[in-house]
Amino acid sequence: MHGIFRRYLMQGKWKIRNAGIKKPETQNIKTYNNKMSNVKKAEGKLGVMVVGLGAVTTTFMTGVLMTRKGLAKPVGSMTQYDKIRVGEGADKKYLKYNEIVPIADLNDIVFGAWDVYPANAYESTIHAEVLKEKDVNPVKDELEAIKPLKAAFDHNYAKRLDGDNIMVGKTRWEMVEQLREDIRNFKKENGVDRVVVLWAASTEVYVPVNEEVHYKLADLEAAMKADDKENIAPSMCYAYAALTEGCPFIMGAPNTTVDIPAMWELAEKTKMPIAGKDFKTGQTLVKSGFAPIIGTRCLGLNGWFSTNILGNRDGLVLDEPANFRTKEVSKLSTLESILVPEDQPDLYGVNCGGEGNEHNGYYHKVRINYYPPRNDNKEGWDNIDIFGWMGYPMQIKINFLCRDSILAAPLCLDLVLLSDLAARCGRYGIQRFLSFFLKSPMHDYTKDEVPVNHLFQQYVMLKNAIREMGGYHADEPID
């Protein structure tokens, strides 16, 4: 991770470690916004190759295309709307991201895709039933031109999907080679200068981290060449291909994929950014923002029960227990680094969740139920049992009726634009500043690093990274 300093939340306390980055030579520094910055300009076209042409990505694509025509607004996008303070005192001002750093223009984006189904982006958009036809038809021609390439797919990793637009009879390594060729061809055919690869496909079966395969790049490559289907998920083939071809990779699902030391090693080797995992859209967004209220107010927590109903393709895949396990691990990870039992044992420690419960603290449970009538209109319920003065109990109920893809689309845009920015800035490896957009932020668990899930701390990390890349001081402390 490029930058003068790294911040880690280690064992409940902030530590600052020198990242060992040398100061750039004067002649390599470019001026941007009257500040010293070493970010390369966003010149030429930016290719965005998405894995999965479903509800999320077609909503993302349609929104970008409609915004380019002035027919829609990119509401929810931080890169398009948020303003950050830079400077202090008399020099203080609030600027949009593109006034601080050179963000790629929406007009320069070119879309490509892989999917297990052969339908083009227009057909997939209509089938998803997220957007009304009147909001899609103005960009029908552009969407029809986006035709998915054959997907690297293994039915055992997503048993509820049965598409036939897939690579047939290829080993894991052959999948990698084909995906690399796909990326090269896409760049050549569309005249794009840079590509970001975004996984927005379904959640795969849970792949536990295997130290013999996933800790060293050489072992990972050997497993791919040996066609180790148990330890090498198809998503890993996409990530390996992207990084090797010089493309940042974003994991929008809770898959293990790039959350392994071997992929971190590859990202370091190729000097490419990686980000993940799992788009933070509905219930977890609420949880990461509301849990700090409980913690800040020093209230106790007995338990937090979360359940969802969802009827789109993602809900269908998650109806398979093995796939839900992957999602469950991601969603359960949020609270434990915000409301830390070791820091406040009276509020979150032993027996808070009931006598003898195996959680050794508050009780946290997550459920997702497939319910086709709702399609993409996800509904989340949270029952929160808290206690206050002298231990007296209280309850909080949250009912969030959201639109999954409407919330995810701006995350896709921001993650793509900021990953491209990071690459041009020379930042590589895990991009912790993108944790704001993700449900289960990547972190170096081999060194007992604790992820930052607190939404407002994540926001500070995001702002400081933008400031630093723009040549300003990353001057906002994280408490």
C-alpha positions in Angstrom: 0.0 0.0 0.0 1.6 3.2 -1.2 1.9 6.2 1.1 4.1 7.8 3.7 2.3 6.1 6.5 0.0 3.1 7.0 -2.6 3.0 9.7 -3.5 -0.3 11.2 -6.1 -1.2 13.8 -4.0 -3.7 15.8 -5.6 -5.5 18.7 -8.1 -2.7 19.3 -5.5 0.1 19.2 -4.2 2.3 16.3 -0.6 1.8 15.3 1.2 3.8 12.6 3.9 2.0 10.6 6.3 3.5 8.2 5.5 2.0 4.8 9.1 2.4 3.6 8.1 4.5 0.6 10.8 6.8 -0.8 10.0 10.4 -1.5 9.5 10.8 -5.3 12.2 12.6 -7.2 11.4 16.2 -7.9 11.5 15.8 -11.7 8.8 13.1 -11.5 6.3 15.2 -9.5 3.4 16.6 -11.5 1.4 19.7 -10.4 -2.3 19.1 -9.9 -4.6 21.7 -8.4 -1.6 23.9 -7.4 -0.4 21.1 -5.1 2.5 18.7 -5.4 1.1 15.3 -6.7 2.7 12.3 -8.3 -0.6 11.0 -9.8 -0.6 10.4 -13.5 -3.4 12.1 -15.4 -6.5 10.0 -16.4 -5.7 10.1 -20.1 -7.4 8.0 -22.7 -10.2 5.5 -22.3 -10.8 3.4 -19.2 -12.0 -0.1 -19.8 -14.3 -1.6 -17.1 -14.6 -5.4 -17.5 -17.2 -6.8 -15.2 -17.6 -10.4 -14.1 -21.3 -11.0 -14.1 -23.8 -9.2 -16.3 -26.7 -9.3 -13.8 -28.8 -6.8 -11.9 -26.0 -4.9 -10.3 -23.7 -4.4 -13.2 -26.5 -3.7 -15.8 -27.9 -1.1 -13.4 -24.3 0.3 -13.0 -23.8 0.4 -16.8 -27.2 1.9 -17.6 -26.8 4.6 -14.9 -23.4 5.7 -16.3 -24.6 5.7 -19.9 -27.8 7.7 -18.9 -25.7 10.2 -16.9 -23.4 10.7 -19.8 -26.4 11.8 -21.8 -27.7 14.1 -19.1 -30.8 11.9 -18.6 -30.0 10.7 -15.0 -28.1 11.7 -11.9 -25.4 9.4 -10.3 -27.0 9.7 -6.8 -25.1 7.8 -4.1 -21.7 8.1 -5.8 -19.0 9.6 -3.5 -16.7 10.4 -6.5 -19.5 12.4 -8.2 -20.9 14.3 -5.2 -18.8 14.2 -2.0 -16.8 17.2 -0.9 -13.7 16.9 1.2 -12.0 19.5 3.4 -8.4 20.3 2.4 -6.2 22.8 4.2 -6.7 24.4 7.5 -7.5 27.9 8.8 -7.6 30.6 6.1 -6.6 27.9 3.5 -9.5 25.6 4.3 -11.8 24.7 1.5 -14.2 21.9 0.5 -13.5 20.3 -2.9 -15.0 17.5 -4.9 -12.8 14.5 -5.6 -12.0 15.5 -9.2 -10.9 18.9 -7.9 -8.3 17.2 -5.7 -7.2 14.3 -7.8 -7.5 13.4 -11.6 -10.5 11.1 -11.6 -11.4 9.4 -14.9 -14.3 11.1 -16.7 -17.5 9.1 -17.2 -17.4 9.8 -20.9 -14.1 7.8 -21.1 -15.5 4.6 -19.7 -15.9 1.6 -22.0 -17.7 -1.5 -20.7 -17.1 -5.2 -21.3 -18.3 -8.3 -19.5 -18.1 -12.0 -18.9 -21.3 -14.0 -17.9 -22.6 -17.5 -17.9 -25.7 -16.4 -19.9 -25.3 -15.1 -23.4 -27.8 -12.2 -23.2 -26.5 -8.8 -24.1 -26.5 -6.0 -21.5 -29.8 -4.6 -22.7 -31.6 -8.0 -22.5 -30.0 -8.6 -19.1 -31.2 -5.1 -17.9 -34.7 -5.8 -18.9 -34.7 -9.3 -17.5 -33.4 -8.0 -14.1 -36.5 -5.7 -13.8 -34.6 -3.2 -11.6 -35.1 -0.3 -13.9 -38.1 0.8 -15.9 -37.9 0.5 -19.7 -38.2 4.3 -20.1 -35.0 4.6 -18.1 -33.2 2.0 -20.2 -34.4 2.6 -23.8 -32.5 5.8 -24.4 -29.2 3.8 -24.1 -30.5 0.6 -25.7 -28.1 0.7 -28.6 -25.0 1.1 -26.3 -26.3 -1.7 -24.0 -27.0 -4.1 -26.9 -23.4 -3.7 -28.0 -22.1 -5.1 -24.7 -22.1 -8.8 -25.3 -20.7 -11.1 -22.6 -17.6 -13.2 -23.2 -17.6 -16.8 -22.2 -17.3 -17.1 -18.4 -14.7 -19.1 -16.5 -17.2 -21.1 -14.5 -17.5 -24.2 -12.4 -21.0 -25.4 -11.6 -19.9 -26.8 -8.3 -19.2 -23.2 -7.1 -22.6 -21.9 -7.9 -25.0 -24.8 -8.3 -28.1 -22.7 -8.8 -26.8 -21.2 -12.1 -27.0 -23.2 -15.3 -25.9 -20.9 -18.1 -24.2 -22.3 -21.2 -22.0 -19.3 -22.1 -19.0 -20.8 -20.4 -15.6 -22.1 -21.2 -15.8 -25.8 -21.7 -13.3 -28.4 -20.7 -10.6 -25.9 -19.6 -8.3 -26.5 -16.6 -7.9 -23.7 -14.1 -4.7 -22.6 -15.8 -6.3 -22.7 -19.2 -9.1 -20.5 -17.8 -6.4 -18.0 -16.7 -4.8 -17.9 -20.1 -8.1 -17.4 -21.9 -9.1 -14.6 -19.5 -5.8 -12.9 -20.1 -6.4 -13.1 -23.8 -9.9 -11.7 -23.4 -8.5 -8.7 -21.6 -5.8 -8.1 -24.2 -8.4 -8.4 -27.0 -10.8 -6.0 -25.2 -8.1 -3.4 -24.9 -7.1 -3.7 -28.5 -10.6 -3.8 -30.0 -11.9 -0.8 -27.9 -8.7 1.3 -27.9 -8.7 1.5 -24.1 -5.5 2.6 -22.3 -6.3 1.1 -18.9 -8.7 -1.6 -17.6 -10.2 -2.3 -14.2 -11.8 -5.7 -13.5 -14.8 -5.8 -11.2 -16.3 -9.0 -9.8 -20.0 -8.5 -9.4 -21.1 -12.1 -10.0 -22.7 -14.5 -7.6 -21.2 -15.6 -4.3 -19.2 -18.8 -4.7 -19.1 -21.7 -2.3 -16.9 -20.9 0.7 -13.2 -21.7 0.1 -11.3 -22.0 3.4 -7.8 -20.5 3.4 -5.3 -23.4 2.8 -1.8 -22.4 3.8 -0.3 -25.0 1.5 -2.0 -23.4 -1.5 -3.0 -19.9 -0.7 0.0 -18.4 1.2 2.7 -18.3 -1.5 2.3 -17.2 -5.1 4.4 -20.2 -6.3 2.0 -22.6 -4.6 -1.0 -20.9 -5.9 0.3 -21.0 -9.5 1.2 -24.7 -9.0 -2.3 -25.5 -7.9 -3.8 -23.7 -10.9 -1.5 -25.6 -13.2 -2.4 -28.9 -11.5 -6.1 -28.0 -12.0 -6.8 -28.1 -8.2 -10.6 -27.4 -8.3 -11.0 -27.7 -4.6 -8.7 -24.9 -3.7 -8.8 -22.7 -6.8 -12.2 -21.1 -7.3 -13.0 -19.6 -10.8 -12.9 -16.1 -9.3 -9.2 -16.7 -8.5 -8.6 -17.2 -12.2 -10.1 -13.8 -13.0 -8.1 -12.1 -10.3 -4.8 -13.7 -11.4 -5.5 -12.9 -15.0 -6.4 -9.2 -14.2 -3.4 -8.6 -12.0 -1.0 -10.3 -14.5 -2.4 -8.1 -17.3 -1.8 -4.9 -15.3 -5.4 -4.4 -14.2 -6.7 -3.5 -10.7 -9.1 -6.1 -9.4 -12.1 -5.5 -7.2 -14.0 -8.3 -5.4 -17.6 -7.3 -4.9 -18.7 -10.6 -3.4 -17.5 -12.2 -0.1 -15.4 -14.8 -2.0 -12.0 -15.7 -0.7 -10.4 -14.9 -4.1 -7.9 -12.0 -3.3 -8.1 -12.3 0.4 -5.1 -14.6 0.5 -1.4 -13.9 0.9 -0.6 -15.4 -2.5 -2.7 -12.8 -4.2 -1.2 -10.1 -2.1 2.2 -11.2 -3.3 1.0 -11.1 -6.9 -0.4 -7.6 -6.4 2.9 -6.5 -5.0 4.8 -8.2 -7.9 2.6 -6.6 -10.5 2.3 -3.2 -8.7 -1.5 -3.4 -8.9 -4.2 -2.4 -6.5 -6.7 -5.0 -5.1 -9.8 -4.2 -3.1 -12.4 -6.3 -1.4 -14.6 -7.8 -0.3 -18.4 -7.7 -0.7 -20.3 -4.5 -1.6 -21.6 -2.8 1.5 -25.1 -1.9 0.4 -28.0 -2.5 2.7 -28.1 -4.1 6.1 -24.4 -4.0 6.7 -24.2 -0.4 5.7 -26.8 0.3 8.5 -24.9 -1.9 10.9 -21.5 -0.3 10.4 -23.1 3.2 10.8 -25.5 2.4 13.8 -23.2 0.2 15.9 -20.9 3.2 16.5 -23.9 5.0 18.1 -24.2 2.2 20.7 -20.5 2.2 21.3 -20.1 6.0 21.5 -23.1 6.3 23.9 -21.5 3.5 26.1 -24.6 1.3 25.9 -24.5 -2.4 26.4 -25.4 -5.0 23.7 -27.1 -8.3 24.4 -27.7 -9.4 20.9 -28.1 -8.3 17.3 -30.4 -10.5 15.0 -30.4 -9.7 11.3 -32.5 -11.3 8.6 -33.1 -10.4 5.0 -35.4 -11.4 2.1 -34.1 -11.1 -1.4 -35.4 -12.5 -4.7 -32.9 -11.7 -7.5 -30.2 -14.1 -8.9 -28.0 -13.3 -5.9 -30.8 -14.5 -3.5 -31.2 -17.6 -5.6 -27.5 -18.5 -5.3 -27.4 -17.7 -1.6 -30.3 -20.1 -1.1 -27.7 -22.9 -1.4 -26.2 -23.4 2.1 -22.6 -23.7 0.9 -22.8 -20.4 -0.8 -24.6 -18.7 2.1 -21.8 -19.8 4.3 -19.5 -17.5 2.4 -21.9 -14.6 2.8 -22.5 -15.3 6.5 -18.8 -15.1 7.3 -18.6 -11.7 5.6 -21.7 -10.3 7.3 -20.8 -11.6 10.8 -17.4 -9.8 10.7 -18.8 -6.3 11.0 -19.7 -5.9 14.7 -16.7 -7.6 16.3 -14.2 -4.8 15.5 -16.7 -2.0 16.4 -18.1 -3.2 19.7 -15.0 -5.0 21.1 -15.6 -7.2 24.2 -12.0 -7.0 25.3 -12.2 -3.2 25.3 -15.5 -2.9 27.2 -16.3 -6.2 29.0 -19.1 -4.8 31.0 -20.9 -3.7 27.8 -20.0 -6.5 25.3 -18.2 -9.2 27.2 -18.9 -12.5 28.8 -22.6 -13.4 29.4 -23.9 -10.2 27.7 -25.6 -12.5 25.3 -27.1 -14.8 27.9 -25.8 -17.4 30.3 -23.5 -20.1 28.7 -23.8 -18.9 25.1 -20.9 -20.0 23.0 -20.3 -16.5 21.6 -18.6 -15.4 24.9 -20.3 -12.0 24.6 -23.3 -10.5 22.7 -25.2 -12.8 20.4 -24.9 -12.0 16.7 -26.9 -13.9 14.1 -27.4 -13.3 10.4 -30.0 -14.9 8.0 -30.8 -14.4 4.3 -33.9 -15.9 2.8 -34.7 -16.3 -0.9 -38.1 -14.8 -1.7 -38.7 -14.4 -5.4 -41.7 -12.0 -5.3 -39.4 -9.2 -4.0 -36.8 -9.7 -6.9 -34.2 -7.0 -6.4 -36.1 -5.1 -3.7 -34.3 -6.4 -0.6 -35.7 -6.0 2.8 -33.7 -6.2 6.0 -34.9 -6.5 9.6 -32.6 -5.9 12.6 -33.6 -6.6 16.1 -31.1 -5.1 18.5 -31.3 -5.9 22.2 -29.4 -3.3 24.3 -29.1 -2.4 27.9 -28.5 0.8 29.8 -28.3 2.3 33.3 -28.2 -0.5 35.9 -28.5 -3.1 33.2 -32.1 -2.3 32.3 -33.0 -3.7 28.8 -34.2 -1.8 25.7 -34.8 -2.7 22.1 -34.2 -1.1 18.7 -35.9 -2.3 15.5 -34.7 -1.3 12.1 -36.6 -2.2 8.9 -34.7 -1.2 5.7 -36.7 -1.7 2.5 -34.0 -1.0 -0.1 -33.2 -1.7 -3.7 -30.0 -3.8 -3.8 -28.7 -2.8 -7.2 -29.7 0.8 -6.8 -27.4 0.9 -3.8 -24.7 -1.2 -5.3 -24.4 0.7 -8.7 -22.7 3.8 -7.2 -20.4 1.6 -5.2 -19.3 0.0 -8.5 -18.6 3.3 -10.0 -16.6 4.6 -7.0 -14.6 1.4 -6.6 -13.7 1.4 -10.3 -12.7 5.1 -10.5 -10.7 5.0 -7.2 -8.9 1.8 -8.0 -7.9 3.3 -11.4 -6.7 6.4 -9.5 -4.8 4.3 -7.0 -3.0 2.5 -9.9 -2.0 5.8 -11.5 -0.8 7.0 -8.2 1.5 3.9 -7.8 -0.5 2.5 -4.9 -0.6 -1.3 -4.9 -1.7 -4.3 -2.8 -4.6 -4.1 -0.5 -6.4 -0.7 -0.7 -7.6 -0.2 2.8 -9.0 3.2 2.1 -11.7 1.5 0.0 -13.0 -0.3 3.1 -15.8 2.4 3.2 -17.5 0.7 0.3 -17.0 -2.9 1.5 -18.7 -5.2 3.9 -15.7 -7.3 4.9 -12.6 -5.2 4.4 -9.4 -7.0 3.5 -6.6 -6.9 6.0 -3.4 -8.8 6.8 -4.8 -11.5 9.2 -1.4 -13.3 9.1 -0.1 -10.4 11.3 -3.2 -10.2 13.5 -4.3 -7.0 11.8 -7.9 -6.1 12.8 -10.1 -4.7 10.0 -11.7 -1.3 10.3 -15.5 -1.8 10.0 -16.5 1.5 11.8 -18.2 3.5 9.0 -17.0 6.9 10.1 -13.4 5.7 10.7 -13.5 4.2 7.2 -14.7 7.6 5.8 -11.7 9.3 7.4 -9.4 6.7 5.8 -11.0 7.5 2.4 -10.7 11.2 2.8 -7.1 11.0 4.0 -6.1 8.9 1.0 -7.7 11.3 -1.4 -6.0 14.2 0.3 -2.6 12.4 0.2 -3.0 11.5 -3.5 -3.9 15.1 -4.2 -0.7 16.4 -2.6 -2.5 17.7 0.5 -1.8 16.7 4.1 -3.6 13.6 5.3 -4.4 15.6 8.4 -7.6 14.1 9.8 -7.0 11.8 12.8 -8.8 8.5 13.3 -10.0 8.2 16.9 
